[in-house]
Amino acid sequence: MHRAIDGAIERAAARGTSADLIDLGTLDLGFANGTPPADLDDDTAATIAAIENTKAVIFATPIYRGSLSGSLKNLIDLTPVPALQAKVVGIVAMGASDHHFLGAERHLRDVLTFFGAVVMPVAVYLNGTDFTDGAPDERAETVLDQLFTGVAATAAALYVVDAVAEPLPLGAKAVKPRTGATG
C-alpha cells in the first residue's frame, strides 16, 4: 500500500496539490493513556501538529482483524478533537481479499464522526488483485487519484466559504469551542 500512496502523492503534486506522507511505521508514538502529547518525549506532538496544520487528511490503513490497524487507532486516540473537527478526510484501506472491505471504512467513519470531521462519502478499498509485483495497477491508481482530487477539491471549497461543522460534534463538548463557533 505504501507504494500506491506514494504514487498518488506524486501524481497529486503533478496536478498542483501538495501532500505529505506520515508513515506510522517510522514514528515513535506514545500510547494513548491520557498523557498530554506535549508531555511525551517522542514523535506524537509533531505528528498531531502535522494533522492540525493541514486542510485535509487521507487515512490509509491495512486491514487487521477486520478493521483498521492498531497504530492508526492509537494515533486517532491521541489526537485532540479540534485537530480533526471540520477537516476533510478521505479513507483508503487494503486487505488481502474483499472479505473485509467495509471493516476499516465503517470503523473509521464512526470514529471520525465523533471528531466532527467531514468524511468523504466514498472510500477506496484495494486488495491483492490491485497490485502486480507490488505496484498498483491502473484501476488502483485511478481510484486513488479520484479520492485525492475529491479530498483536495472539497477542502478548497470549504475553506473558501470558511465552513465550520455546526453543531459541534459530541467530542467537542469536552473542549473549548473554537473562535466563532457556537453551540
C-alpha positions as CSV (number, residue, x, y, z in Angstrom):
1,M,0.0,0.0,0.0
2,H,2.9,2.3,0.7
3,R,3.9,2.3,-2.9
4,A,0.3,3.1,-4.0
5,I,0.0,6.0,-1.6
6,D,3.5,7.4,-2.6
7,G,2.5,7.2,-6.3
8,A,-0.8,9.0,-5.5
9,I,1.1,11.8,-3.7
10,E,3.5,12.2,-6.7
11,R,0.6,12.4,-9.1
12,A,-1.2,14.9,-6.9
13,A,1.9,17.1,-6.9
14,A,2.0,17.0,-10.7
15,R,-1.6,18.3,-10.6
16,G,-0.6,21.1,-8.2
17,T,-1.7,19.6,-4.9
18,S,1.0,19.0,-2.3
19,A,0.7,16.2,0.2
20,D,3.0,14.7,2.8
21,L,3.1,11.1,3.9
22,I,3.1,10.4,7.6
23,D,4.3,6.8,7.9
24,L,3.3,5.5,11.3
25,G,5.8,2.6,10.9
26,T,8.7,5.1,11.0
27,L,7.5,7.1,14.0
28,D,7.7,6.6,17.8
29,L,4.3,7.5,19.1
30,G,3.2,7.3,22.7
31,F,0.4,5.1,23.9
32,A,-3.0,6.8,24.3
33,N,-3.2,6.6,28.0
34,G,-4.2,10.2,28.9
35,T,-0.8,11.7,28.9
36,P,-0.9,15.1,27.0
37,P,1.0,14.8,23.7
38,A,3.2,17.7,24.6
39,D,4.5,15.8,27.7
40,L,5.6,12.8,25.6
41,D,9.2,12.6,24.5
42,D,8.6,11.1,21.1
43,D,7.0,12.0,17.7
44,T,3.5,12.3,19.0
45,A,3.2,16.1,19.3
46,A,4.8,16.7,15.9
47,T,2.6,14.2,14.2
48,I,-0.5,15.8,15.7
49,A,0.7,19.2,14.7
50,A,1.1,18.0,11.1
51,I,-2.6,16.9,11.2
52,E,-3.7,20.1,12.8
53,N,-1.8,22.3,10.2
54,T,-3.3,20.8,7.1
55,K,-6.6,21.4,5.3
56,A,-7.3,17.7,4.7
57,V,-6.2,14.2,5.7
58,I,-6.3,10.9,4.0
59,F,-6.0,8.0,6.4
60,A,-4.7,4.8,4.8
61,T,-4.6,1.5,6.7
62,P,-4.2,-2.2,6.0
63,I,-7.0,-4.4,7.4
64,Y,-6.2,-6.1,10.7
65,R,-8.8,-8.4,12.2
66,G,-11.5,-6.8,10.0
67,S,-10.7,-3.2,11.0
68,L,-8.1,-0.5,10.9
69,S,-4.6,-1.0,12.3
70,G,-3.9,-0.5,16.0
71,S,-1.2,2.1,15.3
72,L,-3.7,4.2,13.3
73,K,-6.4,3.9,16.1
74,N,-3.8,4.8,18.7
75,L,-2.8,8.0,16.7
76,I,-6.5,8.9,16.4
77,D,-6.9,8.3,20.1
78,L,-4.0,10.7,20.8
79,T,-5.4,13.4,18.5
80,P,-7.4,16.2,20.1
81,V,-10.9,16.8,18.8
82,P,-10.1,20.3,17.3
83,A,-7.3,18.8,15.1
84,L,-9.9,16.9,13.0
85,Q,-13.0,19.0,13.6
86,A,-14.4,20.2,10.3
87,K,-11.4,18.7,8.5
88,V,-12.0,16.9,5.2
89,V,-10.9,13.3,5.5
90,G,-10.5,10.5,2.9
91,I,-10.2,6.9,3.7
92,V,-8.1,4.2,2.0
93,A,-8.0,0.6,3.2
94,M,-6.3,-2.5,1.8
95,G,-6.9,-6.2,2.5
96,A,-5.8,-9.4,1.1
97,S,-9.3,-10.0,-0.3
98,D,-12.7,-8.3,-0.5
99,H,-13.9,-10.1,2.6
100,H,-13.4,-7.2,5.0
101,F,-13.9,-4.3,2.5
102,L,-16.2,-2.3,4.8
103,G,-14.5,-3.0,8.2
104,A,-11.9,-0.2,8.3
105,E,-14.1,2.2,6.5
106,R,-17.1,1.7,8.8
107,H,-15.0,1.9,11.9
108,L,-13.1,5.0,10.7
109,R,-16.3,6.7,9.7
110,D,-17.8,6.2,13.2
111,V,-14.6,7.5,15.0
112,L,-14.2,10.4,12.6
113,T,-17.8,11.4,13.1
114,F,-17.1,11.7,16.8
115,F,-14.5,14.4,15.9
116,G,-16.9,16.2,13.5
117,A,-14.6,15.5,10.5
118,V,-16.0,15.9,7.0
119,V,-15.6,12.4,5.8
120,M,-15.7,11.9,2.0
121,P,-18.8,9.8,1.0
122,V,-16.8,7.3,-1.0
123,A,-13.7,5.5,0.3
124,V,-11.0,3.5,-1.6
125,Y,-10.6,-0.2,-0.9
126,L,-7.7,-2.1,-2.5
127,N,-6.9,-5.8,-2.4
128,G,-4.1,-8.0,-3.6
129,T,-5.5,-8.2,-7.1
130,D,-5.0,-4.4,-7.5
131,F,-1.2,-4.9,-7.5
132,T,1.3,-6.6,-9.7
133,D,4.8,-7.2,-8.2
134,G,4.0,-4.7,-5.5
135,A,3.0,-1.9,-8.0
136,P,-0.6,-0.7,-8.1
137,D,-2.4,-1.4,-11.4
138,E,-4.2,1.3,-13.4
139,R,-7.6,0.9,-11.6
140,A,-5.9,1.3,-8.2
141,E,-4.1,4.4,-9.4
142,T,-7.3,5.8,-10.9
143,V,-9.4,5.4,-7.8
144,L,-6.7,6.8,-5.5
145,D,-6.3,9.8,-7.8
146,Q,-10.0,10.4,-7.8
147,L,-10.0,10.3,-4.0
148,F,-7.1,12.7,-3.7
149,T,-8.7,15.1,-6.2
150,G,-12.0,14.9,-4.4
151,V,-10.5,15.5,-1.0
152,A,-8.5,18.5,-2.3
153,A,-11.5,20.0,-4.1
154,T,-13.8,19.5,-1.1
155,A,-11.2,21.1,1.3
156,A,-10.7,24.0,-1.1
157,A,-14.4,24.6,-1.3
158,L,-14.9,24.5,2.4
159,Y,-12.1,26.9,3.1
160,V,-13.4,29.4,0.5
161,V,-16.7,29.6,2.4
162,D,-15.0,29.3,5.9
163,A,-17.3,26.4,6.7
164,V,-17.5,25.2,10.3
165,A,-19.0,21.9,11.4
166,E,-22.1,23.0,13.3
167,P,-23.4,21.9,15.6
168,L,-20.2,21.0,17.4
169,P,-19.5,17.2,17.4
170,L,-20.1,15.2,20.6
171,G,-16.4,15.1,21.2
172,A,-16.2,18.9,21.2
173,K,-18.5,19.2,24.3
174,A,-15.4,18.4,26.5
175,V,-13.2,21.1,24.8
176,K,-13.4,24.8,24.5
177,P,-15.3,25.8,21.3
178,R,-13.2,27.3,18.5
179,T,-13.3,31.0,17.9
180,G,-16.6,31.9,16.1
181,A,-18.2,28.6,16.9
182,T,-21.4,28.5,18.8
183,G,-23.0,25.5,20.5
